[in-house]
Amino acid sequence: MVIQGLLEDMINFSQGRFSGAGSGTVMAGAAMCCVQLGLAASVGLSDRLGSEGVAWLRLAWAALILVAFTRPWRTKLSRSALLTCVVLGVVTAGMTLLFMAAAVRIPLGTASALEFLGPLSVAVIRGNKAGRWWALVAAGGVAALTEPWHRGTDSIGVLLALSAGACWAAYILLTQRAGDEVNGLQALAVSMPVAAIATTFVVGPAVFSHLDWPLLLLGAGLALLMPVIPFSLELLALRRLKAATFGTLMSLEPAIAAMIGFVVLGQAPGLSAVIGVALVVAAGIGVTLQDNASSQPPLRAENNDDVGGVARANPAEARS
């Protein structure tokens, strides 16, 4: 497959020029920044297309790019693997639509932290008993983020973000169920077109009348920001980092979302929101380190499903 060959070329080149944990950390950070910049740009574009229209545009372009480069019809999948990929696509569509709907109602950092509870819950439930104490820390973070003692909280936005997190958790569980039958790139090549088709049925033709060439080009750029570029960077990072390190870095994503929300969208977080994001990030780091207490060798990109803690599936792969 062309895109897989390009990724291998990138990996081989970077191994000679940018080897080591330091470069892996930079790549993981760049991947998270790309994801959040893409989300921030999507929020800004929602005034013209609506949150559902932006979600559809991003998924449609991502599907076109992946199909063009991966040619998924050449990959032989078992019936169970194909069914799993189809369900993954439906879950991806739901997660994208729900998160975009949440991000236009509540700050990006808050929405990201609440959605992050999905993979965090999977890690807590499937981790050892000692790690489950971090669930209380995460619960404190949710309370600080949602401020139930204030009437001004957008409860619909909170529920949408939590529902997106539930979809993310389902995506991780489905990915683990697929196991070695299908790798991340193969699953993405099938699930992304399914997600685009499912979103088309939900959004309907109403969004088509609002499209023009500038919007279409912006959609292509958004698709590159997530998932194409972040997915590639995460594959490269996984070659250089231990599981605990990678999972810890991924736990910082809600904080990066809050920062980009402030810089790009002008969403200045209050003290309670800052505390809430910090608690969710701390819970993610704690669960990851608890789950990876034993020393592990650096991971290879082909085995990225073995990452422990909250990063059991590539974030860019799931959050398309």
C-alpha distance (Angstrom), angle and dihedral (degrees) to the residues before:
residue distance angle dihedral
M1 . . .
V2 3.78 . .
I3 3.79 97.8 .
Q4 3.79 91.8 46.4
G5 3.81 88.8 52.2
L6 3.79 90.3 50.2
L7 3.79 90.5 51.1
E8 3.78 91.0 50.2
D9 3.82 90.1 50.2
M10 3.81 89.4 50.7
I11 3.79 90.6 48.8
N12 3.80 94.1 48.5
F13 3.81 91.9 46.6
S14 3.79 94.2 46.4
Q15 3.79 92.6 47.3
G16 3.77 88.3 63.0
R17 3.78 97.3 40.6
F18 3.81 106.5 26.9
S19 3.79 108.5 26.1
G20 3.79 125.9 151.5
A21 3.78 139.6 55.0
G22 3.80 92.3 -72.8
S23 3.79 93.0 63.1
G24 3.81 90.2 43.5
T25 3.79 89.6 55.3
V26 3.81 90.9 50.7
M27 3.81 91.1 49.3
A28 3.81 93.0 49.2
G29 3.79 90.4 48.6
A30 3.80 91.9 47.7
A31 3.81 90.1 50.7
M32 3.81 92.0 53.8
C33 3.81 91.4 46.4
C34 3.81 90.4 51.9
V35 3.80 91.2 51.6
Q36 3.79 93.7 49.4
L37 3.80 94.0 42.7
G38 3.79 87.8 52.6
L39 3.79 90.3 50.9
A40 3.81 92.2 47.4
A41 3.80 90.7 50.3
S42 3.79 89.1 48.3
V43 3.80 90.9 53.7
G44 3.80 89.8 51.0
L45 3.80 90.7 50.4
S46 3.80 93.9 49.2
D47 3.81 91.1 83.7
R48 3.81 88.2 70.3
L49 3.79 102.4 35.7
G50 3.78 105.0 17.7
S51 3.79 122.8 -118.8
E52 3.81 93.0 -77.9
G53 3.80 92.1 48.9
V54 3.80 92.3 52.4
A55 3.80 90.6 47.8
W56 3.80 90.6 52.1
L57 3.82 93.5 46.5
R58 3.80 92.8 50.8
L59 3.80 94.4 46.6
A60 3.82 93.0 45.1
W61 3.81 93.0 53.4
A62 3.80 92.9 43.6
A63 3.81 89.3 52.2
L64 3.80 92.7 49.4
I65 3.81 92.7 49.1
L66 3.80 93.9 47.5
V67 3.81 95.0 45.0
A68 3.81 91.2 48.7
F69 3.79 93.5 53.1
T70 3.80 104.7 31.2
R71 3.83 101.3 37.6
P72 3.81 92.3 -152.4
W73 3.82 93.4 -165.0
R74 3.81 87.6 73.7
T75 3.80 91.6 61.2
K76 3.80 115.7 89.5
L77 3.79 110.9 -139.3
S78 3.77 129.6 178.6
R79 3.79 117.8 -117.8
S80 3.81 92.1 -105.8
A81 3.81 92.4 48.9
L82 3.80 91.6 48.7
L83 3.80 91.3 48.9
T84 3.80 90.2 49.9
C85 3.81 90.7 51.4
V86 3.80 90.9 50.1
V87 3.80 91.2 51.3
L88 3.81 88.6 46.6
G89 3.79 88.2 55.9
V90 3.80 92.5 52.2
V91 3.81 90.3 48.0
T92 3.82 90.4 48.6
A93 3.79 90.2 52.2
G94 3.79 91.1 50.4
M95 3.79 93.1 46.9
T96 3.80 93.1 49.0
L97 3.80 95.0 47.0
L98 3.80 93.7 44.9
F99 3.79 95.3 46.7
M100 3.80 93.6 47.5
A101 3.79 89.9 49.4
A102 3.81 88.8 51.3
A103 3.81 95.1 45.4
V104 3.81 92.7 58.7
R105 3.81 90.7 53.4
I106 3.82 103.9 40.3
P107 3.83 133.1 27.9
L108 3.81 116.7 -75.4
G109 3.82 93.2 -120.0
T110 3.79 92.1 52.1
A111 3.80 93.0 46.4
S112 3.81 91.7 48.3
A113 3.82 93.2 48.7
L114 3.81 92.4 49.0
E115 3.81 92.0 47.2
F116 3.80 89.4 48.2
L117 3.81 88.0 65.1
G118 3.81 87.5 76.8
P119 3.82 98.3 68.1
L120 3.79 89.5 32.3
S121 3.81 89.9 58.4
V122 3.80 90.9 50.7
A123 3.81 90.3 51.5
V124 3.81 92.9 47.2
I125 3.82 94.7 47.9
R126 3.79 94.7 45.2
G127 3.81 95.9 38.8
N128 3.77 128.6 83.6
K129 3.80 121.2 -70.6
A130 3.80 94.3 -105.2
G131 3.79 90.2 59.6
R132 3.79 92.1 56.3
W133 3.79 90.9 76.2
W134 3.80 85.6 74.9
A135 3.80 87.5 69.8
L136 3.80 87.4 74.2
V137 3.79 90.1 53.5
A138 3.81 89.7 50.7
A139 3.82 90.0 48.5
G140 3.78 89.1 54.3
G141 3.78 88.3 51.5
V142 3.80 91.5 52.3
A143 3.79 90.8 50.9
A144 3.80 91.5 50.5
L145 3.81 92.1 47.0
T146 3.79 97.8 46.7
E147 3.84 97.3 35.7
P148 3.82 94.8 -155.2
W149 3.81 88.9 -173.1
H150 3.83 88.9 68.6
R151 3.80 122.1 72.3
G152 3.80 92.3 -149.2
T153 3.81 94.0 75.2
D154 3.80 113.3 117.4
S155 3.80 97.7 -127.6
I156 3.81 93.1 -176.3
G157 3.81 91.2 55.0
V158 3.80 90.3 48.8
L159 3.81 92.3 50.1
L160 3.80 91.0 48.0
A161 3.81 91.7 52.1
L162 3.81 92.1 47.2
S163 3.81 89.8 48.8
A164 3.82 89.3 52.1
G165 3.81 87.2 52.1
A166 3.80 90.0 52.6
C167 3.81 88.8 53.3
W168 3.82 89.5 50.2
A169 3.81 90.0 52.0
A170 3.81 89.9 49.5
Y171 3.81 89.7 50.1
I172 3.81 91.2 54.6
L173 3.80 92.7 48.1
L174 3.80 91.4 48.4
T175 3.79 91.5 48.2
Q176 3.79 90.5 52.5
R177 3.80 90.1 48.2
A178 3.79 90.8 54.8
G179 3.80 87.2 56.4
D180 3.78 116.9 167.0
E181 3.81 94.1 -15.1
V182 3.79 92.2 88.3
N183 3.80 131.9 15.6
G184 3.78 126.5 -139.5
L185 3.80 96.4 -94.2
Q186 3.81 93.5 47.5
A187 3.80 91.5 48.7
L188 3.81 90.9 48.3
A189 3.82 92.5 49.7
V190 3.81 90.6 56.8
S191 3.80 101.8 32.0
M192 3.80 96.7 49.0
P193 3.83 96.0 59.8
V194 3.81 88.5 46.0
A195 3.82 89.0 51.7
A196 3.81 91.1 50.2
I197 3.81 92.1 49.6
A198 3.81 92.5 46.5
T199 3.81 90.8 49.5
T200 3.80 90.5 49.5
F201 3.80 89.9 57.5
V202 3.80 90.8 49.6
V203 3.80 98.1 44.1
G204 3.79 96.0 38.4
P205 3.79 127.6 -163.4
A206 3.81 93.6 -56.4
V207 3.80 92.1 94.2
F208 3.82 93.7 53.9
S209 3.80 93.6 73.8
H210 3.83 90.1 59.3
L211 3.79 95.0 54.5
D212 3.77 124.5 105.0
W213 3.80 134.1 162.0
P214 3.83 96.1 -88.8
L215 3.81 90.1 52.2
L216 3.79 91.6 47.4
L217 3.80 91.0 51.8
L218 3.81 90.3 48.5
G219 3.79 88.2 52.3
A220 3.79 90.4 55.1
G221 3.79 89.9 51.8
L222 3.80 91.3 50.0
A223 3.80 90.5 51.4
L224 3.80 89.7 54.1
L225 3.81 91.6 49.1
M226 3.79 89.0 52.8
P227 2.96 128.4 47.5
V228 3.83 106.7 -11.1
I229 3.83 102.5 56.7
P230 3.85 97.2 32.6
F231 3.79 91.8 47.9
S232 3.81 90.5 53.7
L233 3.81 92.5 46.4
E234 3.80 91.8 49.6
L235 3.80 91.2 51.9
L236 3.80 88.6 53.3
A237 3.81 92.4 45.6
L238 3.81 91.7 51.0
R239 3.79 88.7 59.5
R240 3.80 91.0 61.6
L241 3.80 108.2 32.3
K242 3.79 135.8 71.5
A243 3.77 117.4 -119.9
A244 3.81 94.0 -106.8
T245 3.81 91.9 49.6
F246 3.79 93.9 48.8
G247 3.81 92.6 45.9
T248 3.80 91.5 48.0
L249 3.78 91.6 51.5
M250 3.80 92.1 48.8
S251 3.80 88.5 52.9
L252 3.80 88.2 65.9
E253 3.80 92.6 66.4
P254 3.84 96.3 98.0
A255 3.80 89.0 54.7
I256 3.81 90.8 49.2
A257 3.81 88.8 49.0
A258 3.81 90.8 53.1
M259 3.81 90.8 49.0
I260 3.81 94.1 49.1
G261 3.79 90.7 43.9
F262 3.80 88.0 56.2
V263 3.81 96.6 44.0
V264 3.81 100.1 38.9
L265 3.81 104.1 27.1
G266 3.80 100.0 27.2
Q267 3.82 92.1 -121.7
A268 3.79 102.8 154.3
P269 3.83 107.7 -163.7
G270 3.77 119.8 -136.1
L271 3.79 123.7 -129.3
S272 3.80 92.4 -95.4
A273 3.82 91.9 51.8
V274 3.81 91.4 49.1
I275 3.81 90.5 51.3
G276 3.81 91.0 46.7
V277 3.81 94.0 51.4
A278 3.82 90.3 46.0
L279 3.81 91.5 52.3
V280 3.81 93.3 48.8
V281 3.82 90.7 47.7
A282 3.82 90.5 48.1
A283 3.81 90.6 50.5
G284 3.79 91.1 50.8
I285 3.79 92.5 49.4
G286 3.80 91.9 45.0
V287 3.80 94.3 51.0
T288 3.81 91.7 46.2
L289 3.79 94.5 50.4
Q290 3.81 91.4 44.1
D291 3.80 90.8 50.5
N292 3.81 92.1 48.4
A293 3.80 99.5 42.0
S294 3.78 91.3 133.0
S295 3.78 117.6 72.6
Q296 3.81 115.1 -100.7
P297 3.82 131.1 -170.1
P298 3.83 120.5 -115.3
L299 3.77 111.8 -75.3
R300 3.77 127.1 -117.8
A301 3.77 118.7 -131.0
E302 3.79 92.0 -119.7
N303 3.80 90.0 62.2
N304 3.77 99.2 45.8
D305 3.80 92.7 130.5
D306 3.79 87.7 72.6
V307 3.78 93.5 69.6
G308 3.78 110.5 122.7
G309 3.76 134.0 -139.1
V310 3.79 119.5 22.3
A311 3.82 94.2 -19.4
R312 3.81 100.7 71.0
A313 3.79 90.7 131.4
N314 3.77 127.8 33.0
P315 3.83 106.1 -90.6
A316 3.80 92.7 -143.2
E317 3.80 90.0 48.8
A318 3.79 91.2 53.5
R319 3.80 99.6 36.2
S320 3.77 100.3 56.9
